[in-house]
Amino acid sequence: MRAQLLPLIGLASAILFAGLAVFSSVWLSADGMDVFDGRVRGYDLVDARAYLSALSIEQTGLYQGLFRFLDTIFPALLAVTLCLSFRRAARRGLRLAFLVMTALYLGADYTENAMVGRMLALGPDGINARTVDTASLFTQVKWGAFVICICGLIWLRVRRA
């Protein structure tokens, strides 16, 4: 059963990831700046204030609404995809390490989402360096864990081939 679900869940994850990328670049880009969620290197207070100031009311609503809804579903789908893939491809000790990394990714993504939601609610004048630094840290941890998981899957596939 799991073997049959994995391709479908993986495909759904990939489609949702692509959809979020298009959604953010088309509707949430403001003055050439990307959404917080996509900034692999993070951001600082100046960057966050500039982006929040550049967002229109409609864009802020989209970010807090539909984008956030989809970005709540995506990490869970990806985590299930990763867990099933690691369970299938890795041995016990290595599997546990990759499952922990997947859990780190999921926790960091959801924490980032909460922090970004807070920044959107506070607006450019209400945020402070601590809030932005915390959100930025979780953005970077999310992307780091994501890259480690993807590289791990690639390594496991190449090793098995």
Sequence and secondary structure as in RCSB ss.txt:
>XXXX:A:sequence
MRAQLLPLIGLASAILFAGLAVFSSVWLSADGMDVFDGRVRGYDLVDARAYLSALSIEQTGLYQGLFRFLDTIFP
ALLAVTLCLSFRRAARRGLRLAFLVMTALYLGADYTENAMVGRMLALGPDGINARTVDTASLFTQVKWGAFVICI
CGLIWLRVRRA
>XXXX:A:secstr
 HHHHHHHHHHHHHHHHHHHHHHHHHHS BTTB  GGG TT   HHHHHHHHHHS HHHHHHIIIIIHHHHHHHH
HHHHHHHHHHHHHHS HHHHHHHHHHHHHHHHHHHHHHHHHHHHHHH TTT  HHHHHHHHHHHHHHHHHHHHHH
HHHHHHHHHH 
